Amino acid sequence: MIDHVSVQVRDFAASCAFYDSVLAPLGGRRLMDEGDAVGYGTEQADFWISDKQSREPAAEVHLAFSAATRDQVHAFYAAALATGTEIMHAPRVWPEYHEFYFAVFVRDPDGNNVEAVCHAPEG
């Protein structure tokens, strides 16, 4: 149903570095670069960040990226740790969502809640 999502960021360079790093383990990469906007995806640019144009403060956004395996969730976590970002919740099963919901939650440079989640059973 969703074709793409775009988030404005305060520090474009820091956000580009963060998303370059954490999306790589999930197979995501920069597919489009328009100077003040970058589109990420695996086959098409479905997640965008752009330089914040408004002076108004942004509300926190929650972004959840799909991981095919739990190993990818762990790799996302390792990449996030390497950027020095805040780790909200280390990788674990969240049975309150469903029995196989395996996810990690981190903060991006703008304080957004960014998640990598795998819905497959272990193994």
Secondary structure, DSSP 8 states (H G I E B T S, - for coil): ----EEEEESSHHHHHHHHHHHHGGGT-EEEEE-SSEEEEESSS--EEEEE---SS-----EEEEE-SSHHHHHHHHHHHHHHT--EEEEEEE-TTT-TT-EEEEEE-TT--EEEEEE-S---
